[in-house]
Amino acid sequence: MIRVMNIFLVGYRCTGKTTVGKALAAKLGLNFVDADQMISAETGLDIAAIVDKMGWEAFRKKEREVISRLSQRNGQVIATGGGVVTAPENITVMRSSGTVIWLKATSGTIRQRMLADFATRNNRPPLTGQGSVEEIEEVLVARHRLYAQAAHHFLDTDELSIAQIVAKMFELTGNNFET
């Protein structure tokens, strides 16, 4: 039997990591894990509440713990939080235990998706004190190098349907994940 490693999906909020991750996992017959949901389940708090009560540093520490634990298992599609790449150890762990795919989108597409996603509007804390478009653009620029460093592959998701993204991801990963 071939060892089935993991697929880590990285990228900014609302680039499709969770939605596409679930569909890809189903297509590949792998387990799907949402790292942010795992953090929320373990703490009993949504991400905004964790950040509000304990701060970003505590959230990032918990995120590192979760990514480390997930990397010790195999056969998963893992949707990570948008800032997972801000910790160099996360990049190292993800790259060494699977394939990392960066889902990209323009700031305009991300903003439209954020406005349409109730959970993002209500459960995700702001990252800067700026308006949504300015914040998205600032964070995308700041993290671009980190996403690129983490990723084995990248996909632009702007004009693609979920099915199209999954098909492209399957092309990138399908042959490596047969059991």
Protein Blocks (a to p, Z undefined) as FASTA:
>chain_A
ZZddddddeddehilpmmmmmmmmmmnopacddfklmmmmmnopafklmmmmnojklmmm
mmmmmmmmmmmpghiacdddfklmmpmklmmmmmmnoccddddddfklmmmmmmmmmklm
mmpccfbfcdfklmmmmmmmmmmmmmmmmpmbdcdfklpcfklmmmmmmmmmmmmmcZZ
